[in-house]
């Protein structure tokens, strides 16, 4: 009974901590849809994959969301046709590369400023590398969830102009508009019903923003609740004594803190204070691994990522992030 009470308390704390940031992310997603011209947004993004990955990783400064709020924003970026390296870079780096998290890390580790700097540098480097790797696949739709893949606008190309495939046989769902079949998704909605949204009155925009917010909260909120419940159960059932016993060696301590980061699923805005409580038992490299890996991959974040990517792609993200985090923090442990 005591364990059940502890699990429920942890579940509520994770949920209360994460829900405001999910709401912020959903609101930013709606603003991207309704108030920002996607053609200008896409045109401003670098076409070079590596540069696009780097720029996407830095966008967190403009949209300061944690790992709960970055998913709806990244999803909206993809649906608006932003290059995949930009969206993937933002998805991985935004929880760390934002002013709120940098400030909270400085407050917790002001006696170790190198932790603050390296957290930003490592997160930025890992996100850029992974996003560049994903850019090798020119067509990202096979690894996206069907609802997202159908919503991505198709590039206007000569091959498409010569495509004689009937419209109703193409992927996606459709509704009959006044001038024929129209693809029914967020992007098509923005290009048809809201094509001249800049001329619409503010009450109309706010109503559409409210509708979009309710829809995305209903979709992502359930996933967040399930992920928080799983993370709380594992925190209660996992033997912490075993994890702490692994904190002495340079390699085992990094692995232990990466596992702990994935299990506890603490929001990136406060995870630095949690990591600080392990400073006396773990190496600086392992603390850095916790701060870098946790915001990218944790249980509740994986659940939200599955609303964008198929399980295979999430597994690749998980594996690449884990390997790169381990290599970077191990090098820091041995050489610094």
Order of alpha helices (4+ residues) and beta strands (2+ residues): alpha-alpha-alpha-alpha-alpha-alpha-alpha-alpha-alpha-beta-beta-alpha-alpha-alpha-alpha-alpha-alpha-alpha-alpha
